[in-house]
Amino acid sequence: MVGLLVWLVALLVSQSCDIGLTPVTDPENKALTRSRLSHVDQNYLRSANDTVEPCQPRVRV
């Protein structure tokens, strides 16, 4: 996966700052195209969240 760290950081910044994908996209960089970021967000990050969220109520703080 070429650009793994680049798109991972871009998506985390995008979501944590609630700024959307536009400020972190760069058509010159293959890892930062809107289509790549959108695909990774929908198929990897959201899937991971769906796996973690059901477990959270059982975790004691």
C-alpha positions in Angstrom: 0.0 0.0 0.0 1.8 3.0 -1.3 1.1 6.1 0.7 -0.4 4.3 3.7 0.9 6.7 6.3 0.1 9.8 4.1 -3.6 9.0 3.6 -4.0 7.7 7.2 -2.7 10.9 8.6 -4.8 13.0 6.1 -8.0 11.2 7.1 -7.3 11.4 10.8 -6.7 15.2 10.6 -9.7 15.6 8.4 -12.0 13.8 10.8 -10.5 15.1 14.1 -10.6 18.7 12.9 -14.0 18.3 11.2 -12.8 20.0 8.1 -13.8 17.5 5.4 -11.7 16.1 2.7 -11.2 19.2 0.6 -8.3 20.8 2.6 -6.3 17.5 2.7 -6.7 16.5 -1.0 -4.0 17.0 -3.5 -4.6 15.8 -7.1 -0.8 15.8 -7.7 -0.2 13.2 -5.0 -1.8 9.8 -5.7 -2.3 9.0 -2.0 -4.2 12.2 -1.5 -6.7 12.2 -4.3 -10.3 12.6 -3.3 -11.3 9.3 -4.7 -8.5 7.4 -2.8 -9.3 9.2 0.5 -13.0 8.6 0.2 -12.4 4.9 -0.6 -10.1 4.4 2.3 -12.4 6.3 4.7 -15.5 4.2 3.7 -13.9 0.8 3.4 -11.2 0.8 6.1 -11.7 3.5 8.8 -15.4 3.2 9.1 -15.2 -0.6 9.1 -12.7 -0.4 11.9 -15.0 1.9 13.9 -17.9 -0.5 13.4 -15.8 -3.3 14.9 -14.6 -1.2 17.9 -17.9 0.6 18.9 -19.8 -2.5 20.0 -17.0 -3.4 22.4 -16.8 0.0 24.0 -19.6 -0.4 26.5 -17.8 -3.5 28.0 -14.5 -1.6 28.5 -14.2 -0.3 32.1 -12.4 3.0 32.6 
